[in-house]
Amino acid sequence: MDDNSKGLKIKVPTQKVVETKDRLFIDNFNLSFVAEDSVRLKYLSKDIVEVSLTFYAQSYEFKEIDEL
């Protein structure tokens, strides 16, 4: 676990985010329909970046278990 500047305990994530002029990728997956100018970054430590963004979806569903 890694300590950030606020003393929170956060495991070091494995996701890698790449933003280009026209696209945003999470672990090489193109995330379509990201709202323009919605990507915000907050550097918590040398190994952790908090990435916030808005994207549009056709639908949303919450499931209690991890099955698609």
C-alpha positions, 0 to 999 in steps of 0.5 A: 500500500502507498501513502499519499499526502493526505495520509490515506492508504491506497493500493497502487493501481494497475490501470494506465490512462493515455489521453490524446487530442482526440481519444482517451484510453484506459489499458489500451481500451478506447473510451468513447464519448468522453465529454470535452474538457472533462478530464481532470487530474490530481497527483496523489503520489509518484505512483497514483494519479486520480483521474476524473472524467465525464463520459456518455453512455446509452444505459446504466445498470448496477449489479450486486455481483461481477457478471456482465 
